[in-house]
Amino acid sequence: MTFKQKIHTHYLQLVQDRIDVFKDMIVALTEDSKNDAKGSAGDKHETALSMMHIEQEKLNRKLREVLDQKTVLDKIDATTIAETIIVGSLVKANGIYLYLSVALPKINVEGINIIALSPQSPLGNKLMGNQKGFTFEINGTKYLVENIE
């Protein structure tokens, strides 16, 4: 497995773990509301159910966001190596590894920090479509694309 494939697999696992957590939280909240409905009546009960419903809507929204991230990751072929930077490219710029996919937390693979960023982000937008040797500046910092995988 290549370094890029390990990174891709790591991010897929991270997103799947988030999906599982949100689904578990939604199931637990649904169970709580069923149990609460059995023994309560009146205004307090209605308020509690309303609060649980609002929380469930928030969790469902977050779950949809993470499912969208997984959809983007699922479409990436981690074996593809392009001359120009595309979605799924692993870019080394100024010694920093950037994985153009979706905005996700920084990870560490084989002792190397990897930052996943969206092509729509300011940095991702600057990188898209460019090649090795491309230089650019963001917020006063000059960058050089050293390598593309």
C-alpha positions as protocol buffer text, in pm:
chain_id: "A"
residue {
  index: 1
  type: MET
  ca { x: 0 y: 0 z: 0 }
}
residue {
  index: 2
  type: THR
  ca { x: 141 y: 337 z: -100 }
}
residue {
  index: 3
  type: PHE
  ca { x: 175 y: 630 z: 139 }
}
residue {
  index: 4
  type: LYS
  ca { x: -115 y: 806 z: -35 }
}
residue {
  index: 5
  type: GLN
  ca { x: -334 y: 494 z: -9 }
}
residue {
  index: 6
  type: LYS
  ca { x: -257 y: 471 z: 365 }
}
residue {
  index: 7
  type: ILE
  ca { x: -365 y: 834 z: 407 }
}
residue {
  index: 8
  type: HIS
  ca { x: -684 y: 775 z: 209 }
}
residue {
  index: 9
  type: THR
  ca { x: -765 y: 462 z: 413 }
}
residue {
  index: 10
  type: HIS
  ca { x: -699 y: 649 z: 738 }
}
residue {
  index: 11
  type: TYR
  ca { x: -939 y: 929 z: 639 }
}
residue {
  index: 12
  type: LEU
  ca { x: -1205 y: 680 z: 525 }
}
residue {
  index: 13
  type: GLN
  ca { x: -1181 y: 508 z: 865 }
}
residue {
  index: 14
  type: LEU
  ca { x: -1198 y: 843 z: 1048 }
}
residue {
  index: 15
  type: VAL
  ca { x: -1513 y: 942 z: 860 }
}
residue {
  index: 16
  type: GLN
  ca { x: -1671 y: 597 z: 909 }
}
residue {
  index: 17
  type: ASP
  ca { x: -1601 y: 619 z: 1284 }
}
residue {
  index: 18
  type: ARG
  ca { x: -1779 y: 957 z: 1293 }
}
residue {
  index: 19
  type: ILE
  ca { x: -2076 y: 812 z: 1105 }
}
residue {
  index: 20
  type: ASP
  ca { x: -2099 y: 527 z: 1357 }
}
residue {
  index: 21
  type: VAL
  ca { x: -2083 y: 768 z: 1652 }
}
residue {
  index: 22
  type: PHE
  ca { x: -2359 y: 991 z: 1515 }
}
residue {
  index: 23
  type: LYS
  ca { x: -2580 y: 691 z: 1434 }
}
residue {
  index: 24
  type: ASP
  ca { x: -2529 y: 553 z: 1788 }
}
residue {
  index: 25
  type: MET
  ca { x: -2615 y: 893 z: 1938 }
}
residue {
  index: 26
  type: ILE
  ca { x: -2931 y: 918 z: 1728 }
}
residue {
  index: 27
  type: VAL
  ca { x: -3040 y: 566 z: 1829 }
}
residue {
  index: 28
  type: ALA
  ca { x: -2972 y: 642 z: 2198 }
}
residue {
  index: 29
  type: LEU
  ca { x: -3173 y: 965 z: 2176 }
}
residue {
  index: 30
  type: THR
  ca { x: -3462 y: 783 z: 2007 }
}
residue {
  index: 31
  type: GLU
  ca { x: -3460 y: 520 z: 2283 }
}
residue {
  index: 32
  type: ASP
  ca { x: -3452 y: 791 z: 2550 }
}
residue {
  index: 33
  type: SER
  ca { x: -3752 y: 964 z: 2398 }
}
residue {
  index: 34
  type: LYS
  ca { x: -3946 y: 636 z: 2386 }
}
residue {
  index: 35
  type: ASN
  ca { x: -3862 y: 563 z: 2750 }
}
residue {
  index: 36
  type: ASP
  ca { x: -3947 y: 920 z: 2852 }
}
residue {
  index: 37
  type: ALA
  ca { x: -4283 y: 897 z: 2676 }
}
residue {
  index: 38
  type: LYS
  ca { x: -4383 y: 594 z: 2887 }
}
residue {
  index: 39
  type: GLY
  ca { x: -4365 y: 759 z: 3226 }
}
residue {
  index: 40
  type: SER
  ca { x: -4418 y: 1131 z: 3178 }
}
residue {
  index: 41
  type: ALA
  ca { x: -4703 y: 1367 z: 3121 }
}
residue {
  index: 42
  type: GLY
  ca { x: -4760 y: 1742 z: 3114 }
}
residue {
  index: 43
  type: ASP
  ca { x: -4551 y: 2046 z: 3021 }
}
residue {
  index: 44
  type: LYS
  ca { x: -4219 y: 1906 z: 3146 }
}
residue {
  index: 45
  type: HIS
  ca { x: -4266 y: 1603 z: 2927 }
}
residue {
  index: 46
  type: GLU
  ca { x: -4346 y: 1814 z: 2621 }
}
residue {
  index: 47
  type: THR
  ca { x: -4042 y: 2035 z: 2682 }
}
residue {
  index: 48
  type: ALA
  ca { x: -3814 y: 1733 z: 2724 }
}
residue {
  index: 49
  type: LEU
  ca { x: -3946 y: 1574 z: 2404 }
}
residue {
  index: 50
  type: SER
  ca { x: -3906 y: 1901 z: 2217 }
}
residue {
  index: 51
  type: MET
  ca { x: -3543 y: 1936 z: 2336 }
}
residue {
  index: 52
  type: MET
  ca { x: -3470 y: 1576 z: 2234 }
}
residue {
  index: 53
  type: HIS
  ca { x: -3624 y: 1639 z: 1892 }
}
residue {
  index: 54
  type: ILE
  ca { x: -3406 y: 1951 z: 1841 }
}
residue {
  index: 55
  type: GLU
  ca { x: -3096 y: 1755 z: 1944 }
}
residue {
  index: 56
  type: GLN
  ca { x: -3192 y: 1473 z: 1708 }
}
residue {
  index: 57
  type: GLU
  ca { x: -3226 y: 1722 z: 1419 }
}
residue {
  index: 58
  type: LYS
  ca { x: -2877 y: 1859 z: 1495 }
}
residue {
  index: 59
  type: LEU
  ca { x: -2730 y: 1509 z: 1499 }
}
residue {
  index: 60
  type: ASN
  ca { x: -2905 y: 1421 z: 1172 }
}
residue {
  index: 61
  type: ARG
  ca { x: -2763 y: 1737 z: 1011 }
}
residue {
  index: 62
  type: LYS
  ca { x: -2411 y: 1649 z: 1130 }
}
residue {
  index: 63
  type: LEU
  ca { x: -2456 y: 1292 z: 1010 }
}
residue {
  index: 64
  type: ARG
  ca { x: -2556 y: 1418 z: 663 }
}
residue {
  index: 65
  type: GLU
  ca { x: -2240 y: 1634 z: 651 }
}
residue {
  index: 66
  type: VAL
  ca { x: -2019 y: 1338 z: 739 }
}
residue {
  index: 67
  type: LEU
  ca { x: -2201 y: 1115 z: 488 }
}
residue {
  index: 68
  type: ASP
  ca { x: -2132 y: 1382 z: 223 }
}
residue {
  index: 69
  type: GLN
  ca { x: -1762 y: 1373 z: 319 }
}
residue {
  index: 70
  type: LYS
  ca { x: -1763 y: 995 z: 285 }
}
residue {
  index: 71
  type: THR
  ca { x: -1923 y: 1024 z: -61 }
}
residue {
  index: 72
  type: VAL
  ca { x: -1639 y: 1251 z: -176 }
}
residue {
  index: 73
  type: LEU
  ca { x: -1375 y: 1018 z: -30 }
}
residue {
  index: 74
  type: ASP
  ca { x: -1541 y: 713 z: -187 }
}
residue {
  index: 75
  type: LYS
  ca { x: -1512 y: 874 z: -531 }
}
residue {
  index: 76
  type: ILE
  ca { x: -1135 y: 923 z: -496 }
}
residue {
  index: 77
  type: ASP
  ca { x: -909 y: 660 z: -651 }
}
residue {
  index: 78
  type: ALA
  ca { x: -602 y: 672 z: -426 }
}
residue {
  index: 79
  type: THR
  ca { x: -394 y: 488 z: -689 }
}
residue {
  index: 80
  type: THR
  ca { x: -428 y: 775 z: -939 }
}
residue {
  index: 81
  type: ILE
  ca { x: -123 y: 996 z: -980 }
}
residue {
  index: 82
  type: ALA
  ca { x: -180 y: 1304 z: -1196 }
}
residue {
  index: 83
  type: GLU
  ca { x: 64 y: 1561 z: -1334 }
}
residue {
  index: 84
  type: THR
  ca { x: -171 y: 1839 z: -1232 }
}
residue {
  index: 85
  type: ILE
  ca { x: -333 y: 1876 z: -892 }
}
residue {
  index: 86
  type: ILE
  ca { x: -683 y: 1726 z: -879 }
}
residue {
  index: 87
  type: VAL
  ca { x: -922 y: 1608 z: -609 }
}
residue {
  index: 88
  type: GLY
  ca { x: -741 y: 1315 z: -448 }
}
residue {
  index: 89
  type: SER
  ca { x: -390 y: 1456 z: -502 }
}
residue {
  index: 90
  type: LEU
  ca { x: -137 y: 1439 z: -222 }
}
residue {
  index: 91
  type: VAL
  ca { x: 65 y: 1758 z: -252 }
}
residue {
  index: 92
  type: LYS
  ca { x: 389 y: 1839 z: -76 }
}
residue {
  index: 93
  type: ALA
  ca { x: 437 y: 2216 z: -49 }
}
residue {
  index: 94
  type: ASN
  ca { x: 699 y: 2377 z: 177 }
}
residue {
  index: 95
  type: GLY
  ca { x: 747 y: 2039 z: 345 }
}
residue {
  index: 96
  type: ILE
  ca { x: 376 y: 2020 z: 434 }
}
residue {
  index: 97
  type: TYR
  ca { x: 164 y: 1732 z: 305 }
}
residue {
  index: 98
  type: LEU
  ca { x: -180 y: 1837 z: 182 }
}
residue {
  index: 99
  type: TYR
  ca { x: -448 y: 1587 z: 78 }
}
residue {
  index: 100
  type: LEU
  ca { x: -702 y: 1752 z: -150 }
}
residue {
  index: 101
  type: SER
  ca { x: -1031 y: 1585 z: -67 }
}
residue {
  index: 102
  type: VAL
  ca { x: -1255 y: 1731 z: 205 }
}
residue {
  index: 103
  type: ALA
  ca { x: -1180 y: 1941 z: 512 }
}
residue {
  index: 104
  type: LEU
  ca { x: -1091 y: 1695 z: 787 }
}
residue {
  index: 105
  type: PRO
  ca { x: -867 y: 1701 z: 1095 }
}
residue {
  index: 106
  type: LYS
  ca { x: -491 y: 1672 z: 1065 }
}
residue {
  index: 107
  type: ILE
  ca { x: -366 y: 1313 z: 1093 }
}
residue {
  index: 108
  type: ASN
  ca { x: -26 y: 1150 z: 1135 }
}
residue {
  index: 109
  type: VAL
  ca { x: 76 y: 864 z: 907 }
}
residue {
  index: 110
  type: GLU
  ca { x: 421 y: 707 z: 938 }
}
residue {
  index: 111
  type: GLY
  ca { x: 529 y: 998 z: 1156 }
}
residue {
  index: 112
  type: ILE
  ca { x: 427 y: 1257 z: 897 }
}
residue {
  index: 113
  type: ASN
  ca { x: 148 y: 1512 z: 953 }
}
residue {
  index: 114
  type: ILE
  ca { x: -114 y: 1528 z: 680 }
}
residue {
  index: 115
  type: ILE
  ca { x: -369 y: 1805 z: 635 }
}
residue {
  index: 116
  type: ALA
  ca { x: -685 y: 1723 z: 441 }
}
residue {
  index: 117
  type: LEU
  ca { x: -836 y: 2023 z: 273 }
}
residue {
  index: 118
  type: SER
  ca { x: -1123 y: 2099 z: 46 }
}
residue {
  index: 119
  type: PRO
  ca { x: -1059 y: 2216 z: -311 }
}
residue {
  index: 120
  type: GLN
  ca { x: -1295 y: 2505 z: -228 }
}
residue {
  index: 121
  type: SER
  ca { x: -1071 y: 2631 z: 54 }
}
residue {
  index: 122
  type: PRO
  ca { x: -843 y: 2926 z: -29 }
}
residue {
  index: 123
  type: LEU
  ca { x: -533 y: 2703 z: -30 }
}
residue {
  index: 124
  type: GLY
  ca { x: -707 y: 2420 z: -214 }
}
residue {
  index: 125
  type: ASN
  ca { x: -841 y: 2661 z: -473 }
}
residue {
  index: 126
  type: LYS
  ca { x: -489 y: 2798 z: -539 }
}
residue {
  index: 127
  type: LEU
  ca { x: -349 y: 2446 z: -580 }
}
residue {
  index: 128
  type: MET
  ca { x: -614 y: 2296 z: -810 }
}
residue {
  index: 129
  type: GLY
  ca { x: -500 y: 2249 z: -1168 }
}
residue {
  index: 130
  type: ASN
  ca { x: -137 y: 2343 z: -1104 }
}
residue {
  index: 131
  type: GLN
  ca { x: 180 y: 2135 z: -1137 }
}
residue {
  index: 132
  type: LYS
  ca { x: 502 y: 2057 z: -958 }
}
residue {
  index: 133
  type: GLY
  ca { x: 715 y: 2372 z: -928 }
}
residue {
  index: 134
  type: PHE
  ca { x: 412 y: 2602 z: -899 }
}
residue {
  index: 135
  type: THR
  ca { x: 468 y: 2892 z: -658 }
}
residue {
  index: 136
  type: PHE
  ca { x: 204 y: 3108 z: -495 }
}
residue {
  index: 137
  type: GLU
  ca { x: 144 y: 3323 z: -191 }
}
residue {
  index: 138
  type: ILE
  ca { x: -132 y: 3316 z: 71 }
}
residue {
  index: 139
  type: ASN
  ca { x: -142 y: 3553 z: 368 }
}
residue {
  index: 140
  type: GLY
  ca { x: 215 y: 3664 z: 311 }
}
residue {
  index: 141
  type: THR
  ca { x: 354 y: 3308 z: 301 }
}
residue {
  index: 142
  type: LYS
  ca { x: 513 y: 3188 z: -22 }
}
residue {
  index: 143
  type: TYR
  ca { x: 456 y: 2825 z: -117 }
}
residue {
  index: 144
  type: LEU
  ca { x: 631 y: 2597 z: -363 }
}
residue {
  index: 145
  type: VAL
  ca { x: 469 y: 2274 z: -484 }
}
residue {
  index: 146
  type: GLU
  ca { x: 751 y: 2024 z: -435 }
}
residue {
  index: 147
  type: ASN
  ca { x: 571 y: 1703 z: -528 }
}
residue {
  index: 148
  type: ILE
  ca { x: 234 y: 1564 z: -639 }
}
residue {
  index: 149
  type: GLU
  ca { x: 116 y: 1207 z: -583 }
}
